[in-house]
Amino acid sequence: MPSFARYLVFKALNRFLLVIIVLIVEFIILRVLPYIVYGFDPAVMIIKQAEQQAARKADINEFIERFGLNRPLFPDQFIYYFTKMLQFDFGISFRTRTPVSMEIMERIPNTVILLGLSLVISIVLGLVLGLYAAMNRGKRVDSALITLGMLTYAFPSYILGILLLIFLAYMPKVLWGVTLFPLGGSTSPVKPVGVGSLEIPVPNPEYLWYLALPLLSLTIVSFGGWTYYVRQLVLAELGQDYITTAVAVGLRMSYIMRSYVLRNVSPPFTTTVALNIPFILSGAIIVETIFSWHGLGRYIYESVVNYDYPAIQAILYIIAIITAISLFIADILIYKLDPRIRGE
């Protein structure tokens, strides 16, 4: 029987190895493969295009020297990249010439609020509707919930986002002169309020106005998948022999659900939730771009288009760390929830 301490050490080493592998794969994809395909670093072409082919040779050489692109890929650039990433020194953005860490910190609150609220609302809706559908399996309400969930889950988020903008933001403004929702953009989640000679940050109500449509779009396309997943988990558990025995001896279904079914489906459900947490930082690229939301999703899109790999590799690294931490927390919860892991 594995002890809790050995279990934690083993899982911690696994999660740390995951982060190291991500760092290596990142370097190969972003730095090595472009050299193999193009024969030079595409970042040099980006800077030439940014200057509209009018960049002086001295400017290009200064760019190459500043970002270390004149050093050998192995071991110089790889060691420099690896050590800097472990120190959370993400360098300077090729595109904006500002520290990547500063740009990420500026956008993290918007993405965490948008994706975090969407994830929580979707999980709660999916859990409630999935349990209700499973308890009424085979009935019309079960079919209706699953059909609705699958339709919303399969509906492209970019089309839904555009439709919401047209019917809830653009059309009311054009037809009736009423601005129900903004056409895009975002504002600060807090605003300073003067109290005497001091300025105290307080929640900004206008922020919710900008948040409403992107949050609605993400929630609509997400809750259906959670509903179906919870329903299938519960139905698989209800099909076990011990459930038939429990019903046969006269136990109430509510007691069976609370004491047995929910307890047994908790480990896989917890793991799935943990795997979805990193997407809070990766951001909803399409939705944030459509709604001009100042978050990491839009930042990823702009960085990929401009081949700004200091920004790309920083975000991927942070996502890998959040993934590892989420899985490690899930490992602890599963150890406590599942007696089979403890060898009981």
C-alpha positions in Angstrom: 0.0 0.0 0.0 1.6 3.3 -1.1 2.0 5.8 1.7 0.7 9.3 1.2 4.2 10.8 1.3 5.6 8.4 -1.4 2.5 9.0 -3.5 2.9 12.8 -3.3 6.7 12.6 -4.2 6.0 10.3 -7.1 3.2 12.5 -8.5 5.3 15.7 -7.9 8.2 14.2 -9.9 5.8 13.3 -12.7 4.3 16.8 -12.9 7.8 18.4 -12.8 8.9 16.1 -15.6 5.8 17.2 -17.6 6.9 20.9 -17.3 10.5 20.0 -18.4 9.2 18.1 -21.4 7.0 21.0 -22.4 10.0 23.3 -22.3 12.0 21.1 -24.6 9.2 20.6 -27.0 8.5 24.3 -27.1 12.1 25.0 -28.1 12.0 22.4 -30.8 8.8 23.6 -32.3 9.4 27.4 -32.0 13.1 27.6 -32.6 14.5 24.4 -34.2 11.9 23.5 -36.8 11.8 27.0 -38.3 15.5 26.8 -38.9 15.1 23.4 -40.6 12.2 24.5 -42.8 13.3 28.1 -43.7 17.0 27.9 -43.1 17.0 31.1 -40.9 15.1 32.5 -38.0 11.7 33.8 -39.2 12.0 36.5 -36.5 14.5 38.2 -38.8 12.0 38.3 -41.6 9.4 39.7 -39.2 11.5 42.6 -38.3 12.3 43.3 -41.9 8.6 43.3 -42.8 7.8 45.5 -39.8 10.2 48.1 -41.2 8.6 47.7 -44.7 11.9 46.4 -46.2 13.5 49.7 -45.3 15.4 48.6 -42.3 19.0 49.4 -42.2 21.4 46.5 -41.9 22.7 47.9 -38.6 19.2 47.9 -37.2 18.7 44.3 -38.2 22.0 43.2 -36.8 21.2 45.0 -33.5 17.9 43.1 -33.3 19.7 39.8 -33.9 22.4 40.6 -31.3 19.8 41.8 -28.7 17.8 38.7 -28.9 20.7 36.3 -29.2 19.6 35.0 -32.6 23.3 35.0 -33.8 24.2 32.3 -31.3 24.2 28.5 -32.1 20.9 26.8 -31.4 22.7 24.1 -29.4 23.8 24.5 -26.8 24.0 28.3 -26.5 20.4 29.4 -27.3 18.9 26.3 -25.7 20.8 26.8 -22.4 20.0 30.5 -22.4 16.3 29.8 -23.1 16.0 27.0 -20.5 17.6 28.9 -17.7 15.7 32.1 -18.4 12.4 30.2 -18.5 13.1 28.5 -15.2 13.8 31.9 -13.7 10.5 33.3 -15.1 12.5 35.8 -17.2 10.5 35.8 -20.4 12.5 38.5 -22.2 11.3 41.2 -24.5 8.5 40.9 -27.0 9.6 41.1 -30.6 6.5 42.9 -31.6 6.1 45.6 -28.9 9.6 45.8 -27.4 8.2 45.6 -23.9 8.7 42.9 -21.3 6.6 39.8 -21.9 5.9 39.3 -18.2 4.4 42.9 -18.0 2.1 42.2 -21.0 1.0 38.9 -19.6 0.3 40.3 -16.1 -1.7 43.1 -17.7 -4.0 40.7 -19.5 -4.3 37.8 -16.9 -7.1 39.4 -14.8 -9.4 39.8 -17.8 -8.8 36.2 -18.9 -9.1 34.7 -15.5 -12.4 36.5 -14.8 -13.9 35.6 -18.1 -12.8 32.0 -18.4 -13.0 31.4 -14.7 -16.6 32.5 -14.4 -17.5 30.6 -17.6 -15.9 27.4 -16.3 -17.7 27.7 -12.9 -21.1 28.4 -14.4 -20.7 25.7 -17.0 -19.7 23.1 -14.4 -22.5 24.0 -12.0 -25.1 23.9 -14.9 -23.6 20.7 -16.3 -23.6 19.0 -12.9 -27.2 19.9 -12.0 -28.6 19.2 -15.5 -26.5 16.0 -15.9 -27.7 14.6 -12.6 -31.3 15.5 -13.4 -31.1 13.9 -16.9 -29.5 10.7 -15.4 -32.2 10.5 -12.8 -34.9 10.8 -15.5 -33.1 8.7 -18.1 -35.3 7.6 -21.0 -37.9 10.3 -20.4 -38.6 13.4 -22.5 -36.8 15.7 -20.2 -33.7 13.6 -20.6 -33.8 13.7 -24.4 -34.5 17.4 -24.4 -31.6 18.2 -22.1 -29.1 16.1 -24.0 -30.3 17.4 -27.4 -30.0 21.0 -26.2 -26.6 20.3 -24.6 -25.2 18.7 -27.8 -26.6 21.4 -30.1 -24.9 24.1 -28.0 -21.7 22.2 -27.6 -21.5 21.6 -31.4 -22.3 25.2 -32.3 -19.2 27.0 -33.4 -18.2 29.6 -30.8 -17.2 32.2 -33.4 -20.6 32.0 -35.1 -22.4 32.3 -31.8 -20.2 35.3 -30.8 -21.0 37.1 -34.1 -24.7 36.4 -33.7 -24.7 37.7 -30.2 -22.9 40.9 -31.4 -25.4 41.4 -34.2 -28.7 40.7 -32.4 -27.8 42.0 -28.9 -25.4 44.8 -29.6 -25.5 46.0 -33.3 -29.2 45.7 -34.2 -30.7 47.4 -31.1 -28.3 50.3 -31.6 -29.2 50.6 -35.3 -32.9 50.0 -35.1 -33.9 51.6 -31.8 -30.9 53.7 -30.9 -30.4 51.7 -27.7 -27.0 50.3 -26.7 -27.8 47.1 -24.9 -24.3 45.8 -25.0 -21.0 47.2 -26.4 -19.8 46.0 -29.7 -16.5 45.0 -28.2 -13.6 46.0 -26.0 -13.1 45.8 -22.3 -12.4 48.1 -19.3 -10.7 47.7 -16.0 -12.4 45.5 -13.4 -11.8 48.1 -10.7 -11.8 51.9 -10.7 -10.3 54.4 -8.2 -12.7 56.3 -6.0 -11.5 59.4 -4.2 -11.9 59.3 -0.5 -10.4 62.5 0.8 -6.9 62.6 -0.4 -6.8 58.8 -1.0 -7.9 56.8 -4.1 -9.4 53.4 -3.2 -10.0 50.8 -5.9 -13.6 49.5 -6.0 -15.4 47.1 -8.4 -16.3 48.7 -11.7 -20.0 48.0 -12.6 -19.3 48.9 -16.2 -16.9 45.9 -16.4 -19.9 43.6 -16.2 -21.5 45.3 -19.2 -18.4 44.5 -21.3 -18.1 41.0 -19.8 -21.7 39.9 -20.5 -21.6 38.9 -24.1 -18.3 37.0 -24.2 -19.2 35.3 -20.9 -22.6 34.3 -22.4 -21.0 33.0 -25.6 -18.5 30.8 -23.7 -21.1 29.5 -21.2 -23.5 28.5 -24.0 -21.0 26.4 -25.9 -19.5 24.8 -22.7 -22.4 23.7 -20.4 -23.7 21.1 -22.9 -20.5 19.1 -22.8 -20.4 19.1 -19.0 -24.1 18.0 -18.9 -23.5 15.0 -21.2 -20.3 14.1 -19.4 -21.9 14.1 -16.0 -24.9 12.1 -17.3 -22.7 9.4 -18.8 -20.6 9.1 -15.6 -23.7 8.7 -13.5 -25.5 6.3 -15.9 -22.3 4.1 -16.0 -22.3 4.0 -12.2 -26.0 3.3 -12.0 -25.5 0.2 -14.2 -23.2 -1.4 -11.7 -24.3 -4.6 -9.8 -24.0 -3.0 -6.4 -26.6 -0.4 -7.4 -29.1 -3.2 -8.3 -28.4 -4.8 -5.0 -28.9 -1.6 -3.1 -32.2 -1.0 -4.8 -33.3 -4.5 -4.1 -32.7 -4.3 -0.4 -34.9 -1.1 -0.3 -32.4 1.7 -0.1 -33.8 5.0 -1.3 -32.4 6.3 -4.6 -31.5 9.7 -3.1 -29.4 7.9 -0.5 -27.8 5.7 -3.1 -26.9 8.7 -5.2 -25.5 10.7 -2.3 -23.6 7.9 -0.6 -22.4 5.8 -3.5 -22.8 7.2 -7.0 -21.6 10.7 -6.4 -18.7 9.4 -4.3 -17.6 7.0 -7.1 -17.8 9.5 -9.9 -15.9 12.2 -8.0 -12.4 11.0 -9.0 -12.9 11.1 -12.8 -14.9 14.3 -12.5 -12.2 16.0 -10.4 -9.6 15.0 -12.9 -11.6 16.5 -15.8 -12.1 19.7 -13.9 -8.4 19.9 -13.2 -7.5 19.4 -16.9 -9.8 22.3 -17.8 -8.4 24.8 -15.3 -5.3 25.6 -17.5 -7.6 26.8 -20.2 -8.4 29.7 -18.0 -4.9 31.1 -18.7 -4.7 30.0 -22.3 -7.8 32.0 -23.0 -10.6 31.7 -25.5 -8.7 32.8 -28.5 -11.7 33.1 -30.9 -14.1 34.6 -28.5 -11.6 37.2 -27.1 -10.6 38.2 -30.6 -14.3 38.5 -31.8 -15.2 40.7 -28.8 -11.8 42.5 -28.7 -11.4 41.3 -25.1 -8.1 42.5 -23.7 -7.0 39.0 -22.5 -4.5 36.3 -23.1 -6.5 34.6 -25.8 -6.2 37.6 -28.0 -2.6 38.1 -27.0 -1.8 34.5 -28.1 -3.4 35.2 -31.5 -1.5 38.4 -32.1 1.8 36.7 -31.0 1.3 33.7 -33.3 0.5 35.9 -36.3 3.6 38.1 -35.7 5.8 35.1 -34.7 6.5 36.7 -31.4 7.9 33.5 -29.9 9.1 35.1 -26.6 5.4 35.7 -25.9 4.3 32.4 -27.2 6.8 30.3 -25.3 6.1 32.3 -22.1 2.3 31.6 -22.3 2.8 27.9 -23.1 5.2 27.6 -20.2 2.7 29.2 -17.8 0.0 26.9 -19.1 2.2 23.9 -18.5 2.9 25.0 -14.9 -0.8 25.6 -14.2 -1.6 22.2 -15.8 1.0 20.4 -13.6 -0.3 22.2 -10.4 -3.9 21.4 -11.3 -3.1 17.7 -11.9 -1.1 17.5 -8.6 -4.0 19.0 -6.7 -6.4 16.5 -8.4 -4.0 13.7 -7.5 -4.3 14.7 -3.8 -8.1 14.9 -4.0 -8.4 11.6 -5.8 -6.2 10.0 -3.2 -8.6 11.2 -0.5 -11.7 10.3 -2.5 -10.9 7.0 -4.0 -10.1 4.2 -1.5 -8.7 2.1 -4.4 -5.8 4.5 -4.8 -5.0 4.1 -1.1 -5.1 0.3 -1.5 -8.1 -0.1 0.8 
